[in-house]
């Protein structure tokens, strides 16, 4: 009886997939300011609060990640300017982290890609400030000795679709709608 039960558990794991917790992560972002006289950017990080990849026959077939928006940090600045930008990103002009402390990404499918460096396309739904939109990105997925790593190429999403709609009082300064991101998550 124990052998039959063990076999049933193993077969169901192969059929439906195994969920593995994210053990390490790196999420980097870039935002762009366009002024009449110059263009500039800021970049930084945001922490993954929790996450999982779903594996079926050793391949990534799903997963989800929760981003801790309270951890958003501009890494291109330091001191007072860094503090001011971090506070600005966390307030109502951008991510409203008191009201929306997390953002999520849920993988809906993973497809083979012809790009040799980024061999898959990850499709999913990104939720920021309570708004959900489809976001896809090219990714390199590797597996070695029980460790699976999903690493994206740099990809963009339109911040306006998530009501991240800062309006500058200065008429000659605009923000680019696209925010770039690059992610790397590892499971064991």
C-alpha positions in Angstrom: 0.0 0.0 0.0 2.8 2.4 0.9 4.5 1.8 -2.5 1.3 2.5 -4.4 0.8 5.8 -2.4 4.4 6.8 -3.0 4.1 6.1 -6.7 0.8 8.1 -6.9 2.6 11.1 -5.2 5.5 10.9 -7.6 3.3 10.7 -10.7 1.1 13.6 -9.6 4.3 15.7 -9.0 5.4 15.0 -12.6 2.0 15.6 -14.1 1.2 18.8 -12.3 4.7 20.1 -11.6 6.8 20.8 -8.6 6.8 24.2 -6.9 10.3 25.4 -5.8 10.9 28.5 -3.6 13.1 31.3 -4.9 16.4 31.1 -2.9 18.1 34.2 -4.4 17.0 37.1 -6.6 18.2 40.3 -8.2 15.7 42.8 -9.7 17.1 45.9 -11.3 15.1 48.8 -12.8 15.8 51.9 -15.0 13.6 55.0 -15.3 14.3 57.8 -17.8 13.8 61.6 -17.6 13.6 63.6 -20.8 14.4 67.3 -20.5 14.6 69.9 -23.3 18.4 70.2 -22.8 19.3 66.7 -21.8 18.2 63.1 -21.1 19.0 61.4 -17.9 18.1 58.2 -16.0 18.0 56.7 -12.6 18.4 53.1 -11.8 18.1 50.9 -8.8 16.8 47.7 -7.2 13.7 46.3 -5.6 13.7 43.2 -3.4 11.8 40.0 -4.1 9.7 39.3 -1.0 8.8 35.8 -2.0 8.6 33.7 -5.1 8.3 30.3 -6.7 9.0 28.6 -10.0 6.9 25.6 -11.1 8.9 22.9 -12.8 7.5 20.1 -14.9 9.9 17.4 -16.1 12.7 19.8 -15.2 11.4 22.7 -17.3 9.9 26.0 -15.9 6.2 26.1 -16.7 5.0 28.7 -14.2 5.7 30.7 -11.1 5.0 33.9 -9.3 7.0 36.6 -7.6 6.1 39.2 -5.0 8.1 42.4 -5.1 8.5 44.4 -1.9 7.8 47.9 -3.2 8.9 49.5 0.1 12.4 48.3 -0.7 12.7 50.3 -4.0 16.1 51.9 -4.0 17.9 54.2 -6.4 21.4 52.9 -6.6 22.8 55.6 -8.9 22.6 58.3 -6.2 23.8 58.6 -2.6 23.2 60.6 0.5 20.5 63.3 0.5 19.7 62.9 -3.2 19.2 59.2 -2.9 16.9 59.6 0.1 14.8 62.2 -1.7 14.4 60.1 -4.8 13.6 57.0 -2.8 10.9 58.9 -0.8 9.6 60.3 -4.1 9.3 56.9 -5.7 7.5 55.6 -2.6 4.9 58.4 -2.4 1.7 59.0 -4.3 3.5 60.5 -7.3 4.8 57.0 -8.2 4.2 53.7 -6.4 2.1 54.7 -3.3 3.9 52.0 -1.2 1.8 52.6 1.9 -1.3 51.7 0.0 0.3 49.2 -2.4 3.3 47.6 -0.5 3.8 44.9 -3.1 3.7 44.2 -6.8 3.4 40.8 -8.3 4.3 38.9 -11.4 2.5 35.6 -12.3 4.0 33.5 -15.1 1.2 32.3 -17.4 3.4 30.4 -20.0 7.0 29.8 -21.0 7.8 29.3 -24.7 10.9 28.3 -26.5 12.7 31.3 -28.2 15.0 31.2 -31.3 17.4 33.6 -29.6 20.4 31.5 -28.5 21.3 33.8 -25.6 17.8 34.1 -24.2 16.3 30.7 -25.1 12.8 31.3 -23.8 10.0 33.9 -23.7 8.3 34.2 -20.4 4.7 35.5 -20.5 2.8 36.7 -17.5 0.7 39.2 -15.7 2.3 42.1 -13.8 0.3 43.8 -11.1 1.4 47.2 -9.8 -0.9 49.5 -7.8 -3.8 47.1 -8.2 -3.6 47.2 -12.0 -2.8 44.1 -13.9 -1.4 43.9 -17.5 0.4 41.3 -19.6 4.2 41.6 -19.7 6.5 39.3 -21.5 10.3 39.1 -21.6 13.1 37.0 -23.1 14.9 34.8 -20.6 17.7 32.5 -20.3 16.7 29.4 -18.2 19.4 27.1 -17.0 19.5 24.0 -14.8 22.5 22.4 -13.2 22.9 20.2 -10.1 19.3 20.8 -8.9 19.6 24.6 -9.3 17.4 26.4 -11.8 18.0 30.0 -12.8 15.7 32.3 -14.8 17.5 35.4 -16.0 15.8 38.0 -18.2 17.3 40.2 -20.8 16.5 43.9 -20.2 12.8 44.4 -21.0 10.3 47.3 -20.8 6.8 47.9 -19.5 4.6 51.1 -19.8 4.3 52.6 -16.3 1.1 54.5 -17.5 -0.8 51.2 -17.7 -0.3 50.8 -13.9 -1.3 54.4 -13.0 2.3 55.3 -12.2 1.6 58.7 -13.7 3.9 61.3 -12.2 3.1 64.7 -13.7 6.0 67.2 -13.4 5.1 70.8 -12.6 8.0 71.8 -14.8 6.8 72.0 -18.4 10.2 71.2 -19.9 10.7 67.9 -18.0 9.0 64.7 -19.0 9.4 61.1 -17.9 9.6 58.4 -20.5 6.6 56.0 -20.1 8.8 52.9 -20.5 10.5 51.5 -17.4 13.2 48.9 -18.0 13.8 45.9 -15.8 16.1 43.0 -15.6 15.5 40.1 -13.2 17.3 37.0 -12.1 15.8 34.4 -9.7 17.2 31.0 -8.6 15.5 28.0 -7.0 17.0 24.8 -5.6 
